[in-house]
């Protein structure tokens, strides 16, 4: 799942947004700080493991895999 790095040109806030695999990438990004609809992607980084999905193989109780 790609994690997009975003920046709002209105308030300068930088934040991250996760886009699920197979989901359409949003055409409009909303700033999580000021609510502006002008936020823009400035990069992408590999997603981290879910805290309970690390290679220990136990699964995730909150997602039903436990």
C-alpha positions as CSV (number, residue, x, y, z in Angstrom):
1,X,0.0,0.0,0.0
2,X,1.6,3.3,-1.0
3,X,1.9,6.1,1.5
4,X,1.8,9.5,-0.1
5,X,3.5,12.5,1.3
6,X,1.4,15.6,0.9
7,X,1.8,19.3,1.4
8,X,-0.8,22.0,1.6
9,X,0.1,25.2,-0.3
10,X,-2.4,27.2,1.8
11,X,-1.0,26.5,5.3
12,X,2.3,24.6,4.6
13,X,1.2,21.5,6.6
14,X,2.9,18.3,5.5
15,X,1.2,15.0,6.1
16,X,0.8,11.4,4.9
17,X,-2.1,9.5,3.4
18,X,-2.4,5.8,2.8
19,X,-4.0,4.6,-0.5
20,X,-5.2,0.9,-0.4
21,X,-3.9,-1.4,-3.1
22,X,-6.4,-1.4,-6.0
23,X,-8.0,1.8,-4.9
24,X,-8.2,4.8,-7.1
25,X,-5.8,7.6,-6.1
26,X,-7.8,10.7,-5.1
27,X,-8.0,13.5,-7.6
28,X,-8.5,16.0,-4.7
29,X,-6.5,15.8,-1.5
30,X,-7.8,17.6,1.6
31,X,-5.4,19.0,4.1
32,X,-5.7,17.4,7.5
33,X,-4.8,20.7,9.2
34,X,-6.8,23.5,7.5
35,X,-9.3,21.5,5.4
36,X,-8.1,23.1,2.1
37,X,-8.8,21.0,-1.0
38,X,-5.5,22.1,-2.6
39,X,-3.1,19.7,-1.0
40,X,-0.7,18.1,-3.4
41,X,1.5,14.9,-3.3
42,X,5.2,15.7,-3.0
43,X,6.3,12.1,-2.9
44,X,5.6,8.5,-2.0
45,X,7.3,6.1,0.4
46,X,7.0,2.4,1.0
47,X,4.3,1.5,3.5
48,X,5.3,0.2,6.9
49,X,4.0,-3.1,8.3
50,X,0.8,-2.8,10.4
51,X,2.1,-3.0,14.0
52,X,0.7,-6.5,14.5
53,X,1.6,-7.8,11.0
54,X,5.3,-8.0,11.5
55,X,7.0,-11.2,10.5
56,X,6.1,-13.0,13.7
57,X,3.2,-14.6,11.8
58,X,0.6,-14.2,14.5
59,X,-1.7,-11.9,12.5
60,X,-3.7,-9.0,13.6
61,X,-6.5,-9.3,16.2
62,X,-8.1,-6.0,15.1
63,X,-8.3,-7.0,11.5
64,X,-9.6,-10.6,12.1
65,X,-6.3,-12.4,11.3
66,X,-5.5,-13.4,14.9
